């Protein structure tokens, strides 16, 4: 082998290995500092990087779905709280009706005090029908909408669709209802016996004598305080009041059913997020033990390569001894 000084292959080889070892050392440092397997342009595994990015996007969409479900649960819980209060108010109306017509010791002034409270409760129910949460109406306010207790027809509900998967509208969903609150408080006592309760717009208004000579027809228990004439106790039958109470109870049952569906969906989304996160971790998380070993290995190799570059450069000094 000839001795040259213009080209030193050993130095070039040692310098190349030094560069490679330095690059590997930097990758190990990045993986350990980030906790991720993919650094740079995918860490040499673009296929796995693609899968990881798709899983990450799905997890983000699941987080959005979980947030929507949580907000829907809050919506129904608020709605249920108002319905519970309304049911208590209607129950008090029923009590007032009994107190006003069943006690022979009550004077006209006593009955008038019951009437005042009854009318105050009517206006309170009317105001509750406009309840909102974060500017969103809790109840459906269209008076043309008809309340049909027990109906399963879509036209008889004001529905809200909550998407419960990463696929959005193409995935699973839960349908909840914006309750027909004011409509449920508009009741009709129909038939002379075995009276039934129906909604606003009912055609069968034959009426039921409430015991005072007045025939009960369709009445609204929720009345605005600006109404020209609030109903008197004698104009609303106990049957109608109890019918409104039954409607409130039914609405609460619908709300409870919606809450149950949402909570099951929430559990499903949370479980899916956990499992998807575990799958994502297996793809993109760095093996800390392996990378710690690589860090030590490439650190030593880089130092050895640097030493060899210096050693190879010393070979050129041999040529100087021949020139002396």
Helices and strands as residue ranges (DSSP letters): H 9-34, G 42-44, H 46-102, H 108-128, E 132-133, E 136-137, G 154-156, E 159-163, G 168-170, E 173-177, H 181-184, E 186-187, E 189-190, E 196-197, E 208-209, E 215-216, E 219-220, G 233-235, H 238-284, H 288-314, H 316-322
